[in-house]
Amino acid sequence: MTPTLPGLSGALIPGQRVTLFPSRHQVPVESGEVSVMQYRFAGRMHCAPPSFLGKLFAVSSDPRIISFAGGLPSSAFIDVEGLADASRRVFEEEGREALQYSTTDGYLPLREFISRRYRHRLGLDIPASEIQVVNGSQQCLDLVAKIFLDRGDPVAMERPGYLGAIEAFSLYEPTFYDVAFGAEGPDIDEFSRVIREVRPKFFYGIPNSQNPSGQTYSAERRKAVAEVLEGSETVFYEDDAFGELFFDGRPRKPVKALAPDCCILSGSFSKVIAPGMRIGWICAPKEILAQFNCAKQAADLHSNFLCQKVLSRYLETCDLDDHVRRISAVYGQNCRLMCDLLDDLFSPGMYHTEPEGGMFLLATLPKGLDSMKVFEEGLKGGVAVLPGTPFYVSGGGDSTIRLNFSSMDGERIRVGMERLARVIRALV
């Protein structure tokens, strides 16, 4: 029997493709008085999968629960004093300009900083004219889908893949294809077959510290991916939100360095400066950027100009290399602690990935355990994990959970893992 996901009426073929056609009551309404008005929403809204992201933020705010479910960077590394000083200088010296409308492509000094950093870290020559500032890299997901996807168009991504991308792309009603993802990156034979036979509009991937697995493409796999892309009609959408956060401090060259005309590259200051500022960027060939700029102008005119100016001022005096080293060192310690606790506290049959960077790892539960059951029982036991199911666009992931190690200190990680171990032992 062909498997289906709850709330979906369309058939799902694991490992091949899926078109999302959720039931008409996909988005729940809060309890209370409901309007008698019958709202005629667009059909695309019925294609939005149930969002775990909102639930995760609610869980993370409960002080009784130690949450490994969210995706928050550590608040300890948000330089409040430095950002406040930069903000004061902006208001004192150019306040009226900072509070005016601005250009859609973004504040030029900030784009020039991003360009210099690519050259400094990666030897990559991306001029400021090929960089567009956005409201966090999450906005890139929506706008890239908007300019590339018509209903039913093929789009491909990793299996498992980032659930925020699945949610963003689903609103444009594409046909999804997924490619198995492992320790070295996407399965290259499967990747090649999908690119050659399906010809997706774009392939979305996270080569550095992938979300949810934490795994990183090897240098050989990046080269193989670039070779497959060359001569194809598929764009590689390279989400590099975690590229600064390698525990060994060694940067990895993006796929865009190997296939510049085939790649869109996005980045973000959320993981290394402050997520609340919502400042990210996209780098793309000029033909793509022109379409992207048009879509962004229609969406919001431009990203928050005040935040762009404040961030640009802050980066003038911030030693970003040192700042990133300190963040990565702590995240590396947290990750090693979590991996050690997974090995020591949990029953045989519990496996996990070994991240080289980033903020997450993916664990496979002992045989017979369901991740949703672990999630539900975990909340009762004072610990939250993220079930793997939402990361698998074609179904699956029932036995996996994503764990975040960036948002808390070692002691809370230890206590939380002890709670999780008790929950799992009770279920085995």
N, C-alpha and C positions, 0 to 999 in steps of 0.2 A: 504493500500500500504506500502511495506517495505521501510523505510526511507533510504536515502543515504546522504553522505557528498559531498560537492562540490569537483570535481576533482577525485572522487573515482568511479570506475566501479563496485566494489564489494558491495553486499548487507550488510547492517548493521542491527543487531537485538538488539535494546536497552536492556541493562541489561543482555544480554546473551553473545554473542561472536561477534567478528569482525575480518576478515582477510583483511588487507589493500592491495588493488591493485589499486594504483593511476593511473591516465592517464599518458601517456608517456611524457607529457610536464609539469610534476609536478614542477620541479625546474626552475624558470624563469631565463632568460638571460638578463643582463643589456642591455639597448638600445645602439645602436651604430653599428659599423661594425662587422658583424658576419662572422666567418670563413666558407668557402665553404666545409671544411673537414667534413665528416660525422663520428662523434665519436661513437664508439661502446661501450657504457657504460654498466656496469653490470646491470642485471635486477633488482637487489636489490635497485638500486638508484631510481627506479620508485616507490618504496614503502615508500620513505621518505615523511611524511606529510609536508605541507607548514610550514616553521619555523616562529613562532612569535618572537623568541628570538632575532634574528638579528634586526628586526624592532623595538623592544623595546629599544635596546641600542641606535639606531638612534634617536628615540623620546626623550629619556632621555637626550640626549646631546643638545637639542634645549632649550636655556635659556628662551624662551618665554612661554614654556609649563611647567606646574607643573605636574610631572609624578608620578602617583601612580601605574604605569604599570610595572615598572622594579622590579628587585630583589636585588638591591644593599644594602649592609650594610652601616652604616654611616661612611663616611670618617673621621669624627671627632675622631673616636676611633682607627684609624691607627697610631701607635706610630712610626712616621717617624724617630725621633731622636734615639730612642732605637734600631730600626732595622738598622739604619745607623751605630751606634756604634758597633753592633754585626757584621755587614758586614766588618767594618774596622779591627776588631780583627781577623776575619777569614782570610782576605787577608794578614795581617801582620804576623800571626803565622802559617798558613797552606795554603797559597794561591795556591801553585802549586798542592797540593793534591786535594783541593776543585775544581780545574778546570780540573781534570782528569776524565776519565770514572770511574764508580763505579758499585756496585752490583745491580741487578734488585730488590731485596727485600727491599732496602732502607737503609739509614744511621742508624746503630745500636743504637747509643745514642738517636736518635729521636724516634725510635720504643720503646726503653726502657722507654722514657718519657711517651709515650702514654699508655704503659702497667701500669706504676705507677699511672697515672691519673685515669684509670679505677678502680684500686684498691682503690685509695684515695676517689674518688667521689661516686662510686657505689658498692664497695666491690666485684668487679668482677675480677676474676683471669684469665687474658688473657696474656700469655707469649709473649715476643717480637717475638719469633719464629712463632707465629700465626698471626703476623701483617705484612702487606705489604704496603709500601708507594706508592701512586699513584699521578697522575697529577690532583689533585682536585677530589672530590667524583664523579664528572661527568664522569671521565674516568672509574670508577667502573661500571657504567651503561653499557658502551660499552663492557668492557671485560667480565663481568658476562654473558651478552647476548651471546657473542662470544663463551664462553666455554660450555654453556648449550643449546643453541637453534639451531636446524636445521629448515629448511623451513617447516612451517605448525605446528611446535610444539606449544602446549598450554602454554601460560603464563598468569598469573592473576595479577590484581592490583586493587587499590581502585577506586571508582567512586564518585567524580572526583579524578583524579590522576595527578601527576607531569608531565607537558608537556615535560620536558627535557628527562624523562624516556621513554615516548611514542615515541619521536623522535629517541632516541638511539636504543630502541628495534625494532622499525619498520624496520630498515635496515636489520635485520636478518629474516624478513618475517614470524613472528610467527602468530598464531591464538590467538587473545586477548580475555580474559574473564574479566569482571569487577564485583566488589562486592560493593554494596551500602555502603557509608561511612557516619556516623553521629556523633553526639556529643560524643559518648562513644567509637567510633572506627568503624571497619567494622561490618556490620550486620552478627552476628555469625551464624545464620541459613544458610544464603546465602553463607558465607565463607565455612562452613562445607560441604555444598552440592557441591560447586565447587571443593574443595580439594578431596572429596570422589569420585565424579563422573567423573570429568574432568581429575584429576591427573596432574595439570600443573607442568612443570619443576620447576618453582619457582613462589612464590607470592611476588610482590614488594609492600612494604608499608612504610609509614613514621609515626611511632607511636607518635613522639613528634612534636607538632606544625606543623601539616601536611600542605604541600603545594599542593593545594591552600587555604584550608579552615582555617588553623590555629588551628584546633581542635586536641585534644590529646587523645590517647587511655586511658581509665580508667584502674585501676589496675585489676579489675575483667575481663575486656575484654582482657587484655594481657594474663591473666591466661587461659581464654577460648581459645584464639588463640593457645597458646602453647599446650594445651590439644588436639586440633584438629590435630596439626602438628605431635605430637608424634605417631609413627607407620605408618605415611604416607610416600609417596615417594616424597613429595614436600618440597623444600627448602624455607625458609622465608628469603627474602632479605630485611633487616631492614636498611633503610637509616636514619641515625641520624645526619643530617647536622645541626639541630636546637636544639639538646639536651642540650646544655649549656645555652640556652637563655630563661629559665623560669623566669617569672616576680617575682615570690615569692622566687626564689633562691633555690628551693627544687628540687633535681634531681629525675628523674623517672627511675626505673630500666628497662633496655631493655628486649624485649622478649627473646633475646639470653641468659639472665640470667636464664630463665625458661626452655629453650629448646636448650642447647648449640650445640648439634650435628645437629640440624635442621636449624641453622641460619647462615647467612652471615650478618655481621654488618659493616657498613661503616660510616666514620666520616670525618670531614674537619676542617682545620684551617681558611678557607676562611671567615666564619662568625664572628670569634672572633679575628683574627690577621690581615690578609690581603689577599683578594681574588686574587690579581695579582701574588702572589707567587705560586699559583696553587699547594698546598700541601694538600693532603688528605690521607686516609688510608682505608684499608679493613681488617677485622678480620674474619677468617674462619677456619673450621677444616682443618687439614693438607692435606687431600686428595684433597679438593677443592683448597687450596692455591697452591698446586703443579701445577695444571692445569692453574690457574690464572697467576702464575709466568711465565709459558711457553708462554701464550698469550701476557703478557706484554713485555717480552723480545723480542718477534717478532715485537711488535708494536713500541717500543721506547728505548729498552735496559734498561733504568732506568729513573726515574724522575729526575728533575734538581738537581744535586748533590750540587751545590753551594747554592741554596735556602734551601736545607735540612740542610746544615751545618750552614747557617746564622740563620735559624729559631731555630735550636737546641741551638746555643749560646744565642740567645735572650731569650729563655725559661729558661735558667739557672738563669737569674737575674730578669725576669718578675714575678710579683705576679699575676699569671693568675686568681686565684680565685677573687681577688679584681677587676681586669680588667673586668672579665665577669659580676661581680655584677654591676659595673657602666654601662656597656652596657645594661644589662637587665632592670635596673631601668629606663633608658631613653626610651627604647623601650616600656616598660610598660606604661609610661606616654603618649607616642605618641599614643599607641593603645587605651587607655581610652579616650583620646581627640577625636580620630577619631570615636569611637563608640558613644560618646556623641553627636558629630556633626551629625552623621547619624540619631540619634534619634530626634534631635532638628530641623534640617534644611530640612529634606526630607519629601515627601508626605507620607500619610498612605499607607501601603502595601509594604514598603521598609524594608526588614529584613536583619540581618547580624549575622555572627557567633561571639562568644565571646572567643577569643584566651586566653590561659594561658601563652603563650610565642611565640617566633618566630618573624616573620617579616610581616605576611600577615593575612588578613581576607577575607572572601567571603561574598558578599552581593547579595541578591536577589532583582531584580528590581520590581517596581509596575507592576501589571498584564497588559499584552499587550505590554510592552516595550521589544525591542530586544537589546541584549548587543552589537552587531556590530554597530547598529545605534547609540547607546550611545557613543561607541568608536569614530565613525566618527564625530559626532556632538561635542563631547568633545574636540577633537583636534582643531576644529574651535573656541571653547570657551576657549582655553588655558589650558586644563587639559587632561591628558591621564589616561585611565584605561585599564585593560586587560580583554577582553571578556572571558567568561567562557568556550566557545565552545571548545577550544583546549585541555581542561583538561578532556574531556569526550570522551573516545576512541570509544564508541559505539553510539555516537550521544547524543545530549542534551546540557544542559547548556546555552541555548539561552537567558535565563532570569537572568543569573548570571554574576557578574564581580568580579575579584580579585583586592584587594587594598593593596598596600605596605605602611607601616607606619615607616619603619626604616631609610629611606635614607634622611630625611629632618627634620627640626626643627618644633616646634609647630606652629609658625606663618605661615609658608608655608603650613602646613597641613590645617590650618584654611582657608587660602585664596583659596587653591585648592578645598576644600570641598564646599566652597561657590560657586565657579565656576561650580562644578559638579551639585550642587543643582539647579542652574539656568538652566543648560542644561536639566536636567530631568524634571523640571517643564514645560519647553517649549515643551517637547515631550509628556507629559501625556495628 
